[in-house]
């Protein structure tokens, strides 16, 4: 899987995806799980300018198989 730039397209509204931020919003972590709304509404003031937090996203991998 490859990262998709938010400027190149967004996931479906109900799809949960892995999100990437180049900013240290979450400390040393630069990724979290979110959705299209997270990409379009989450912003931060960086160097005095309001910018989108998440710049890239990718689909989540499938859930692992459960063996009984």
C-alpha positions, 0 to 999 in steps of 0.5 A, spaced: 500 500 500 502 507 498 500 513 501 495 517 497 496 525 498 489 528 500 490 533 495 489 527 490 483 524 493 479 522 499 477 516 502 469 514 502 465 518 507 464 512 511 471 509 510 476 508 516 483 509 514 490 510 516 492 518 516 499 521 516 501 528 519 508 531 518 507 535 524 509 533 531 501 534 533 501 527 537 509 527 539 513 522 536 507 519 532 505 521 525 499 517 524 493 515 527 486 512 524 481 517 522 476 518 516 474 523 510 472 528 516 478 528 519 482 530 513 477 535 511 476 538 518 482 537 522 487 543 522 492 546 526 496 553 527 503 552 524 508 558 524 502 562 524 498 559 518 492 555 519 493 548 515 490 541 514 493 536 519 493 530 515 496 530 508 496 523 506 492 517 508 491 509 506 486 504 506 487 500 513 489 493 511 484 487 512 483 484 519 487 478 521 483 471 520 481 468 526 482 461 528 478 457 533 
